[in-house]
């Protein structure tokens, strides 16, 4: 069932744990009259649930797991029929139960179970008559056809029929004709008995002929290849088209018509080898069912009258086909499924039987109830859409090396992969990288074997190229890539990453070989993303409470029904894609490796340019960078004019950084001195026998760390003692990484000093590289994130219009009898990207004219406080998020301003291990409440911090506080660990939820085009995102809320736990 009330009620049942009831052979008492002592409170009538199945099934691990959870229900008692009783005794001697869970397996007397059901009339979970039909594939296909469910094209060869028309077979070399229906190879031959698993697949002669013979798993095999190409001549069979599924089958498990759990496995037809994990279980991969597949699940469950039912799906040619229905079956190894199955069955049983047995039981929140959740200002509304833009997790420092090459072998590979046509080539595939590595090895061998002055390549660069390509022992385009660019007249040196040849070298054609590595998601980054995914569940129905506990599972249940429409997009960088996969793993409680999750769940956002950067934006960025770098080269303390020129928008965080830096040249000199000291330590550690074999984070060696810092050391300061300000982000990136992951090995006493100095410089440089004035920031932001903004607008608008091209998880009205609001669903769109898109999106929110004028913005207290907080955020760190929540109150008039409510939430992401203090923020407080607070408000002073151990007292101001979990990962002090959030950080009340919020506004009041500057006012299409979502202004409110991340505030001061 689902899930807000049910989740709360189910957990409450854990307080009383009736004993697990296993019968003795003489147990035959009447279940409806059975009483048990409930913790000494007196006799309590219970529903007796009987499990009637063969011992192998009733004692299996999945059944034991589910029964263990079913017994958590106070009014349910479990009774398992002994196998001896089932097989040997007449049904009159079977125990009497109120509810019967019975299913067929090998040796099970199904006829006796039917006799028992007719005799005792229990509530039957899985219809027993239909279990006869499930044993016959002919009847299964007939039922599926009658329900309009897609199945492979098939024909039945019924040799048991007296009618010769039913068993006409003409066999040719590459096809068979069955009763006039032609099947070209490859085709499938299935016995009509569902108990016979000897299924053959016949291949055409063009593919080598023969057949693949499938059977029930024996050890590590599920099929074998046979050279036999002729079909079987005895027995009755179904012949059907072979469906090309790319080697995977989808197993779907329903629990009632509104719940389906799906897993994919390697098709047994692929190679017959069963893939098993370290525990010996068959490897299954997580699957997101489309809305059409969820509808199929509902149809199958209802058509076969099997509450608990498994069936097989084949995904081929853009469609989903049902190829087998198995009847009663459980997921083999999923705690989430066990929880869900027990709750659904338990509540289904009690809903049916509690009224007749006079058991006090209230109907819980149902699957088809609207997803009602509290908004930040207390009102309960229906959650309709969640849109999140999220930065990737912790990564290794990005690095690159350039070398000019002239050897013919490099030109050969350049031409081989189409470089001659485009003048450049990008190599990412393992085979391509292996070829480059082979060339590097060959040239190094040539240098060692003989003096080879004709080799223009420098040995040190070739050695680094070889070292980089040999990292990790395997290739992946996620880790490394090589680019080659053609230079008809050679190339001058521009930085230490070049090969350093003098400028008078021969002006012959050459290639610039650029190797890029690093920038990949670290194990800590995966943990961050996965943990944030778990936290993220908690905004959905049933998600209130502590995220690490059993609360927060509402999203999982919602997702397993037709009510959730989820799509995850990621840009093409490996770190972004792996972050998205790890987030999905945490969000949906998936198991296993990230690669199959990535393949099946994460869509590329670059196919439509959704997360691409605009070339025009890069041009404006270069202009802003040049001016900023000029201002940062002055060897003097910042004057008032300098501060105004560098920070015209008066950002608080930049002002704080300017206060610390004072003289930019002196600060850069300090950074350079600290880098020299760091390099000395690295060289010392590399040569010291005690430390040279020490393992650095993520497989890095002292040699690679030395080269990483050595390149920065050379590039940061030129021979003329002019500092390259563009290297400051790289310095900050590297020291943050080493301080976080390598300090225990590096043991550099002044690492924190280097971190702090480089961070304050980066706090100036990084945000201002995206524009210095408001107009520059908007121009650059528009170029970077306009496609994303348009997509977000479409996501929100489609929920309002209930139309559009994207598939949504809705029920066909024909099959939605008894389901309230069948068309309503929660749409979730997650966009994983890099820092540039988060900077740009925040710029649009801050300066994009959400309020009609600057005067309105200055007068609105909520807006001012929200903007003050954003202005204090110095860094858009790993896992930063902007989250947009759309709520609807369907009880309000569609034209009413109270119909829709939109919230924009922001979190600056993880926090480093050094500067643990987070930006202070006052929290969200609705204007409507400001003037009605009485003396009790002042008595509970917001400046009094409750402290780590004292109770969170915000709810004392009102008798019925709302609980509402903060879904944001902010205030995380260590990349590899997240704080355990306690309730003191999670409470929301009607009075003052701890979030920042924009003021109420009318979406129609968007800023005018002429305010945008010349770079933004050329195209109406480019400005669509600044206009209302529809011709009629969308009623509702727009709020910008920040995640409550600790710190001091005007509402409460809440501390973040220290790790």
N, C-alpha and C positions, 0 to 999 in steps of 0.2 A: 504494500500500500504506500501511500505517501502522507505527508511527511513532516509537516510542522508540528501539529498536535501529536501525531503518531510517534514521532521521534521522541518528543518529551514524555509521552505516556509510556512508551516501550522501555525507556531507560528507568522510569519510575518503577517498573515491574521488577527490576533487579533487586529491589529492597526485600522482596519476598521471593524465595526460590523454592518452590515445591520440589520434592524429591523426584528424580527421574524414575518413572514407574516401569519396571520390567516384570512381566507376569511369570508366575509359576504355572505348571501344566494344569493345575486345578482352578486357575483363575477363570471364572465365568460369570462374575457378578455383573449386574446391570449397570452400565456406565451412567445412565441418567440418574440413578439413585446413589451413586458412589459419592461419599463424602471424604474429605481429607482434613486433617487438622492444619489450619493455616496459622502457624506461628503462635498457637495458643489462643487465638482470638475466637475460636469456636468453629463449628462445622460450616464448610463452604461448599456449595454445590459446584461441580465442575463438568466441563464437556470432556468426554472420553474420546480420544482420537485413536483409532486402531490402524496399525500398519500391517497390511496383509500382503506379504511378498516373500519370495524365497530368501533364505538366510543370507545368501551371498549378496543380495541387494539390500536387505533391511539392515545388515551389519556393515555395510560399506562405509568408507570414511565420509563421503558427501551426505549420506543419510544420517549418520551419527552427528555430524556437525549441525545439520538442520534440526534434528530432533532435540539436540542440546539447547538450541536457541528457542525452539517452540515451547519447551518446558519453562522458559522465563515468564510465559503468560500465566497470570495467577489463576485463571479459570480454565486452564487446559491441562489435562492429564494424558500422558502418552501410554499406549498399550501396544506392544509389539507381539503379533501372533507368532508363536513358535512354528517352525517349519514342519515339525512332526504333526502338530495339530492341523495345519493346512492340508497336508498330504494324506494323513491317515484317518482323521476323525470326520464324522459327518458334520455338516454345517450347523445342525441343531446344537452341537456341543462347542461350537466356537464362541469365544467371548462376545458379549453384547456391547456394542459401542454406539456412540452418537454420530460419529463421523468416520468414514472409511477412506483410507488412502491405499488403493490396491492397484497393482499393475502386473502385466504379464512379462515373464522371462522364461528361459528354457526350463521346462519341467513344471511350470506353474499351472495348477488346475483352474483355468479361467472359468470353466463352467460352474465349478463349485463356488467360486467367488460371486458369480451371478445369482446362484441359488441363495446364497447368504444375504445378498443385497435385497432380493425379493422377499426373503423371510423377515428380516429385521428392519428394513427400510431406513438405513442410516443416510446421512448426508454424504454423497459420494463425490470425491474431488475429481477423479478422472473417470469419465463414463466407461463402463465395462463392456457394453455391447460394441462400442466403436473400436475397442481394442482388437476385435476379430478383424475388422476392416484394415487396421494398420498392419496386420500380418500378411496382407495380400497387396502387392504393388499395383496390381490392376485396379483394385478398388481405391487405393490411395490416389492414383493419377486421375481416376474418374471424379473423385471428390474435389481434388484440386481444380480440375477443369470446370466443374460446376460452379465453383466460387470465383472464377475469373482470375485465378492465380497462374502466372506464367510458368510453364514447364517446358522442357525440351520437346521438340517434335518427336513423336514416338509411334510405334505400332506394336500390337500384341500378337505373338505367335503362340496360339493356345492349342497345344497338341492334345490336351484333355478334352477338347470340344468334339462332339460327334459331327459337327458341321465342317466339311473340308475347306470351306472358304476362310475359316479362322486359323488354318495352319498351312497356308500356301507359302513356300519358301523357294526362291530362285537365287542361287549363289553364283556370283562371278568373281573375277580376280580382285577387283577393286570396289565392288559394291554388292549389296544383297537387296532383293526385292521381297518384302514381307506383306502378303495380302494386297499386293499391288502398289505398296509404298516403297520407294527406292531410298536406300541409305548408302551414300558414298562413304568409303573409309576416309578418316577414322570415324567409327561409330561404336556405341556401347551396347553390350549384351548383358541383360540382368535377368536372373531367375525371377519368376513371378512371386515366389515366396520371399517375404522380407526377412525370414530367418536364415535364408541362404545368402551368404556374403561373397560367393564366388562370382564376381563380376569381371567380364573380360572386355578389354578395349582393343579393337582391331585396327592396325595401321596400314596405310596404302603402300604399294610396292615402291613408289617414288621415295618413300621415307625409310625403306628397308624391309617393309612388311612385318609379319609376325604379330604378336599380341602381348598386351600387358595383363597379367592375371592378378586381380585384387582378391584379398581374403582378410579375415579377421586378424588383427595384429598378433604375430607370433614373435616374441622377443623384439628385435629391432627391425623386423621386416613386416611390410603390409602388402607387398605385391612382388611379383617376379616377372621377368620378360621371358616369353616363349617364342620360338621361331614358327610355331603353328599359326597359320593364317586362316584356317577353315573354321566356320562356326560350329557349335555343338549340334548334334543331330538327334539327341534325345532330351526330353523335358520341354517345358513351356517357358518362354522368355519374352521380355520386353526389349525391343530394339529402339534405340534413340540416337539422335545426333550427339556427337562429342562436342562439348562446349569448351572453347579455348579460354582458360581462366588464369593464365600466367602462373600456373603452378600452385594456386592456393584454393582451398575450400573454406567456406564460412559455416561455422556451426552456430545455430541460434537456439537459445533456451528461453522459453516463455514461462512466466508464472502469472497466470491470468491473462486476459486479453490486452492489458495495458502495460505490460512489462516484458522486456526482452533483453537478454544479455547475449552478446555475440563475441565469438573468437574466430580467428583464422588459423589454419594449420597448413603445413605443406601438403599438397595433394598426394595421396598414396599412388596416384598414377604417374607421378613425376619420376621417381627413381625407386620407389618401394622401400626406401630407408626411412625409418621413423626417427625424427629428430627428437632427442631427449635432453633434458637439462641435467644438472649435477645430481639431482635427486632421483633421476630415472624416469621422470614424467615426460610425456610428449609435450614438446614446446608448442604453445599456442600464442598467437599474437592478438593484441587488442584491435577491435574493429568498431568504427562508427557506422551505425546503420543509417541509411538514408530514410527520408520520410516514406518513400514507397516500400522499402523493406520493413519498416515498422508496421505499415499497414498490412503487409503480407503476414507478419507475425501474428497480428490480431486475427486475421482471417483464418489462419491455420489453427490457432487455438480454439476459435469458435466452431469452425467447420468439423473438427474431429472431437469436439467436446472434451478436450484434454487440458485441464488447468495447467498442469506441469507437462510441458511438451518440448521435445527437441526435434529440430529438422535441419536439413542441409540446404544451403544456398550456393548457387554457382553464379559468379559475376562474370558476364561475358558480353561483349559487343554493346556495352553501355546499359545492359539490362540485368535484372536479377531473376534467376530461375530456381524453383524448388525442385530438387531431384530426389529427395527422400524425406519421409516423416517417420521418426523413431518412437514417438509416444513418450512415455514417462522416462525422463533422463535428466541428470543433474550435471552442472559444471563441476569439473573434477577438482579444481584447486583455486578457489577464489573466496576469501572471507567476505568480501563485499556482497557477492552473490548469495552466500549462505545467510547473511544478515537479512538481505532483501527478501529472499524466498521465505524465511521463517516468519517475517513480519507480515508479508502479504497473505500467506496461508493462515496464520493465526488470526488475523483480523477478518479474513474471509469466513473462517469457521465461526467465529464469535458473532459476526454480523448475521449469519444465517441461523444460528442455534440459540444464542443468548436470549432472545425474546421469548422463545417457547419454553425455555428452562428457567425463566425468571431470574436470570443472572444479571446483576447490575453492571452493565458495560455500555460505555458511550461510544458512538461511531467516531472514529478518528478522522483526521484530514484525509480526504480521498485523492486518488490520482487525478481525477478530473476537476478538482477544485481549482480555482484561479490561484496563481502564485502570489499570494498576498504577503508583503513584507513591510516593515516600518521604514519610512523615509527618515532623513536626518532630523526633521523637525517634528517627528512623532506621529504624523498621520500615517495610517495604514493604507497602502495603495498596491495596485497590481504591478509587479515588475514585468516590463515588456521587452526591454532591450538593454544589453550590456555591451559597450564598445570600449576596448582598452588598447592603448598604444604603449608598448613596453620595450624598454631597452634590454639588450642582451646581458648575460651574467658576467662574472669575473673571467677575464681572459689573460692570456700571456701577452707580453709586450709585442706590438707589431714591429717587424724588422724587415729591412730590405737591403740588398746588395746590388750594385751595378758594376758591370765589367764590360769593357769593349773587347769584342772577339773578332778574329779574322780567319780562323782556321776553317778549311773547306768543310769539315765535318759539321760545324755549326750551320753553315750555309745550306748543307744538304737537308738537315732537319727543318730549317726555316722554310725551304721550298716545299718539302714533303707535306707540311701542314698548312699550305696555302698562304704563306707569308708574302710570296712574290706578288700576289694579287692585291692584298691590302696594305702591304708595307709593314705589317706587324702581325705577330702571332702570339696567342696565349695558350700555354700548355698546362693542363691540370690533371689529365687522366694518368693513372698509374703507368701505363705503357709508355706514354710520352715522357714522363719524368724519369723513367728507367733509361730511356735512350739518352737523355741529357747526362744522367749519372755515368752511363757507360763512356760517353765522350770525355767527361772530366777525368775518369779513371785512366782512360787511354792516354790522354795528354800528360797527366802526372807521371805515368809510367815512362812515357817518352822522355820527359825531363830527367827522370832518374837514370834511365839506361844510357842516355847520351846527352851531351850538351846540345840543346836545340834552340839556338838564338832566333831561328825563324818563327818560333812560337811566340806570337805577340802577347798571349795570355800570361798574366803574372801567376806565379806558383801559389802565392798566399791566397789569391782570390779563388783559384781552382780548388785549393784545399778546403776553403770555407764552403764553396759550392758543393763539394763532395760531402763534407760533414753535415751540411743542412739536409741534403737529399737522403742521407743515410739515417737521419733521426727516426726513432720509433720503430725501425725495422720494417715498416710497410709504408706504402704510398697512399695518400688520400688528398683529393682536391680540397678537402676541408682544411687540411693542414698547411699545404704548400702549393705554390704555383710559380711558373717561370714564364716571363714575357721576353720576346725578342723584337727589337725595332730596327729597321734598316736605316743606315746612315750612309748616303752616297759619298760623302767626303770626310768620313770619320766624325769624331765627336770630342769637343773640348771638355776638360774636367770641370765639374761644377761643385763637387762635394767629396768628402772622404769616402763616400760609398762608391765613387768611381774608382777606376783601376789605377789612377795616378800617373799615367803616361804623360810625358811632357807635351806641350802644345805644338811642338815642331815635328811631331811624328808624321809619317807619310800620309797624305790625304787620300788614301785608298778607301774604297767602300768597306764598311764594317757593320757589325751588328752590335747593338747595345743589349746585353743580356741582363735582365732584371729578375732577381730571385726574391720572392716575397714569402716570408714564413712568420710563424707566430700569430698572434691575434686569435688564437683558438680558445674555445671554452675550456676552463680548467675543471678538475673534479669539484673544486669549491663552487664554481659557477653553476655546475649541474645541481649541486645541493641547494643553492639559492633558488634556482628556477623551480625545482621540484617542490621546495617548501612554500614558495610563493603560490604555486598552483594549489597546494592544499589550503592555504589561507584564503585563496580567492573563492573557494567553494562557498564560503560562509556568508556571502551576500545573497545567496539564493534561498528560496523557501525551504525551511527546515534547517537553515544553516546557522541559526543564532546559537551562541555559546562559544566555548573554548574550541578553537579550530583543531587542536591536536587530539581532542577526544572524539566521542561518537557523534557529537553535534557536527554540523558542517557536511553531513552526508546527504542533505536534501538535493544538492546539485547532482550527485551520483544517481539518485533515484529518478530525478527529473530527466536526466540525460538518457536513462534506460527506457523512457517512455517516448511517445511521439511529441511530448510537450517541449522538447529542447532542440533548437536549431543552432548547432555549433559549427563555426568554420574558423580555422587558424591559418593565418598568413604569415610568411616570413620572407625577408629579403634573401638574396642568394649567398650572403656570407655564411660560411660554415658555423661560426660562433652563434649567429642569429638563429639559424635553423636548428642547431642542437639545443639552444635555449628554449625554443618553441616546443621541441619534442619533450624536453625535461619538464617544462611547465605542464604540458598535456598529461604527462605521466602522473604528476602530483594532483592535477585538477580532477582527473577521472579515476584515480587510484589504480593505475595500470601497473603491470609488473614486467620485468625483463629489460632487455637492452633498448637503447634509444633509437637505433637504426630502423627497426620495423615500425616503431611509432612515427618516426619522421616520414617514412615512405608512405604510410597509410593515412596520416592525419594532418600533416602540415602541407599547405599549398604554397606554391611559389608566388610571391607578390610581384615578381619582376616580369612575368609574362605580359602584364598589361601596364607596366610602368608605374605601378601603384606606389612603390617605395623608391623610385629612381630619383636622382638629383637632376635639376635642370642646368644646362650649360650656362645660361644667363646668370643664374644664381652664383655659380663659381666665379664668373667674371666680376660680379659685384663684391664677392667675398675677397677676391685678390686686391681690389681697390681698398677695401676696409683694412685688410691686413697691412698693406703698405703704409697707410697713414698711421695705424697703431704702432707699427714697428718703428716708425720715425719718432713718434712721441716717446717711446720707451728707450731711445738711445741717448737721452740727455743726462749728462753726468751732473745732476743737481737734485736737490729735494723738489718734490712736486710742488709747483705753485698752484694758486687757485685757478689760474688759466689752464694749466696742464690738467688739473683734475676735471675741469669742465669739458675740456677737449676730449679726454679719454672716456669720461663717464657722463655724457650729456643727458642720459635718462635718469641719472642720480640713483643708480642701483645701490642698495644698502650693502650688499656683500662686496661689491667692487670698491665702495668707499672704505670698508674695513680693510680690504687688501691693500689699497693705496696708503692707508695709515701705517700698515706694517712695513711695506716695501720702502717708503719714503724716497730713496734714491734708487732708481731702477738699475743703473750701471753698478753701483756698489753691491746691490743685492745679487746681481748676476755674477759679480766677482766672487762673492761668498759662495754661491752655488758651485762655481767652477773650482774653487779651492777644495770644497768638500768632495767633488767628483774625483779630483786628483788623489785625495786621501783614500777614497773608496777603491780606486784602481790599484793603489799600492797594496791594499789589503788583499784584493783579488789575486794579484800576482804572487803575493806571499803565500796565500792559501794553496794556490795552484802548484807551487814548487815544494811546499812542505810535505814530507812523506806521511805525516800524521793526518793531513787533511786533503791531500790531492785526490784521493779516491772517494771523498765525501759526496753523497748524492744530494743534488739540489732539486728544487721542486720541479715536478713534471719532466724529469729526465734531462734537465739542463746540466752541462758540465762547466767547470771553471773556465775552460777555454771559450765556450760559447758566451758565458757571462762576461768574460773579459773583452771579447769582441763587441758585444752589445754596448757595454759602457765605453769602450775605446772609441767606437764610432761617434757616440754622443760627445765625448771629450774633444774629439777633433773638430766636429761640426759646430759645436756651440760657440767657440771663440776663434775668430780668424787670426791670421798672423798680424793683422793691424789692430788687434785687440778690440774688434767690433763684435758684439754679441749678436748671434742669430736668434732673434726672439721666437721664431717659428719652431725652434727646438725645445722650447719650454714645456709644451704638452708632452713631448717624448720623455723628457727628464722626469716630470711628475709621474708619468705612466710607469716608468721603470722603477723609481724608488718606492712608489706605492706597492708595486708587485713584490719587490724584494723585501720590503719591510713586513709585508703581510706573510710571505711564504718562505723567505730565505734567511731572515734575520737570525734565527737560532743557529744556523750554520755559518753565516757570514760574520756575525758578531762585530758589526761596525758600530762603535759607540756613538757616532754622530749621525746615525741614519735618520733619527727623528728630526734633527736639525735640518738636514738636507730635505727631508720630506716637507717640513713646515715652510721653509723658504721657497721651495719650488711650487708648493701648493698655492701660496699667496700670489706668486707670479702667474700661475696658471689661472687663478680666480679672476685675474685681469684679462689675460690674453684669450682664453678659450671662449668666454661668452662674447667678447667684443670682436672676435673674428667672424661672428655672424652678423656684423653690422654694429655701428656705434650710435648713430642717431636713430630715432624711432622709425623714420622713413626707410633708412637703410635696412634696419632689422625686418621691417615688413616686406620690403622688396625681396630680400634674400629668402625670407621664410616662405613667401608665396612661391618662389621658384622651386623650393625644396619640397614643400608638402601640399601643394594645391591638389594633386591627384588623390592623396590620402584624405584631405578634407572633403572633397566631393564624395568619396566613397563613404565616409562617416555620415555625411548628410543623407546619402541614399539609404544607409542602414537604418537611420532613425525614421526617415520619411516612409520607408516601406512598411514599417510597423503601423504607421498611422493609416496608410492607404490600403494595407492588406493586399498588396498586389506587387507585381514585379517579376523579373526573369528568374531570380534565384528560387530554388526549391526550399520550401519551408515544411517543417514537420507537422503537418495538419492531417486530420482524419477526413476521408471522404464522407460527406454527410450521409451517404447511403449506409455506411457502416458505423455510424456514431449514435445509434439509438441508446438512450440512457446515459449519454455523456454530456454533461453540462459544458457549454461554451466549447464545442469541439474544435473550432477554428483558432483558438487562442493558444499562444505558445510564447516561450521566451527565446528571443534571438540573441545569440552571443557571437560577437566578431572580435577576434584577438589579432592584433597586428604587432609583430615583433620586428624591431628595426634597430638602427644605430642611434648614436647620440644626436646627430644632426637633425633628425626628424623630431626628437623630443624638444630640442631647443626651439625649432621652428614652430611647433605646435603651441608651446607655451607663449612664444612671442605673439602669435595670432590671438590667443586668449587674453593676453595682457593689453595689447595695443590695437586689437582688431575692431574696436568699437562695439563691444557687446552692450555697452551703455550708449545712449544716444549722443551724449556729449561729455567733454572733459569736466564740465561743471557738475553734471549729474554724478560722475564718478567721484569727484571730490566731496560731494555732499553725502553720498551713500556710505554709511559706516561699515556695513558688511563688506562692500567692495573694497573700501580702503584697507580694512584689516586683512582681507585676502591677498590683495596686491602687496601689502607690506610683508607678508610671510613669503610670497614668491620672490620678492626682491631680496630677501635675506638668504635665500638658498644659493649657496656659492657653487654648487656642482650638481650636474645631472648625472648621478652616479649609476653604477650597474643596477639593473632591475628597477630603474625609475619607471613610473607609470603615470599616465593620464587616463582616467577611467570615467566614462560617461554612462550614466544610468538614466533610463527613460521609464517613468512610472505612469500609470493611467488609473483614473478612478472611473470605472465604467458606469457608476451610478449617476455621474454628473452629465449635464447636457453637453453634446459634442462641441458646441460653440462656447461653452463656458471656459473662463480662464482657469477654473479649478479642475478641468478634465485631465490635463497632462502636467507632469512635473519632471524637470530634467535637472540632474545633478552632475557636476564636473568635479571629480576628485583628483588630487595630485599627491604623489609621494616622490621625494628625491632619491629613493633607493637605499642601497646598503650604505653603511658608514664604516670608515676605515678604523683600524685598531688603535690609532693614535689620537685623533681629535674626536673624542666620543660625544662631545656636546653637540646637540642638534639645535637648529635654529629655533628660538622661542616663538611661540605663536599663541594668540589669544583664544583660539577655538571659535566654533560657530555658535552664534546666539541669535535667534530670530528677532527681527525688529518688533514684531507684534507682542513679544514677551517683555521687551526692555522697559516699557513704561508701567508694567503691572506687577513688577516684583515688589514685594513688601519687605518688611524688616527681616523676615526669615531669610531673604536672599543675602542681606548683609551679614547676618549672623553666621552663615556658612561661608566664611571668607574664602575667595578663590585663591588667595595667596598662601593659604595654609596647606602645605603639601602633606598628604596623608602618610607618605613614606612607604617603604617597601612592605612593611609588615602590618600596617594599620589598614582597616577596612575602607573600601571605597564608599564614600558616603553621599554620592550625588543623588541617589534615589530617595533620600530622606525628605527632599523638598516636596515630593509628590508621593501619593500612596501606591501608584501603579507605574513604576518606571518601565520603560521599554529596554529590552536587551537587544543590542545590535552590534555585531562584531566588526571591528575595524579590519578591512580586508587588505591593508597595505603593509608592505614589508619596509618599514622605515625604522630607523634607530637600531639597525643591526650592526653590532660593533665588530664582529669578525666575519669575514667572507665565508668561512667554512662552517659557521654555526649560526643559528638563529635563536632569538630569545623565546623562551616559553611564555607566551602572553597569558597573563592572569586576568581575571575578571576586572581588576581595577583599570585595565587599559581598554576594556571592551564595552563598557556600559554606555548606552545612549539613553537619555531620558527625554520626556516631552519638554522639559525645561531648557536644557542646554546640551545638546549632543556636542562632543568635543571635536568640532570640525570648523573650518573656515568656510564661508559661503558668500557667493556674490549676492547682490541685492536682487529682489524680484525685478523683472524687466519684461517689456513687450518685445518679442522677437522681431516684430516688424520694424522696429527702430534701429536699423543698421546704418553704419556711417556711410557718408556719400563717397562717390568714386573720386571726386577731386581731392579728397583728403589724403589719398594714397600716394601721391607723388607720381611723376611721369612713368616710372618703371612698372606701376601697377594698374594704370588706368587705360591700357590700350585695348584690352579684350574683355568683352562682357562675359564670355565663358570663363575666363580666369577668375572672375569675381563672383561666380555663382554661389560660392560657399558663404558669401557675406550677406546674401539676401535671405528673406524668410524661406522656410522649407516648402512652402506652397504659396499659391496665389493669395489664399486667405491666410492671414497671420495665424501661426499655430498657437492656440491658447495654452497657457502654462507659464511656468517660471523656470528661469535658468539660474543655477547656483554653481559657484565654484567653491568646492570644499577641499581642504587639505586633509591628508590622513593625520590622525592624532599620533604624533611620534614622540611625545614626551616634551619636556621643557616647561617654561613658565608661561602662564597664560592669564587672561583676565577672567576666565571662567573657572578653570582648575589648573593646578600644577600637578602633573602626573609624571612620576619618574619612570624611566625605562630600565628594566632589570639589567644588571651587569653580569656579563658572562665571565 
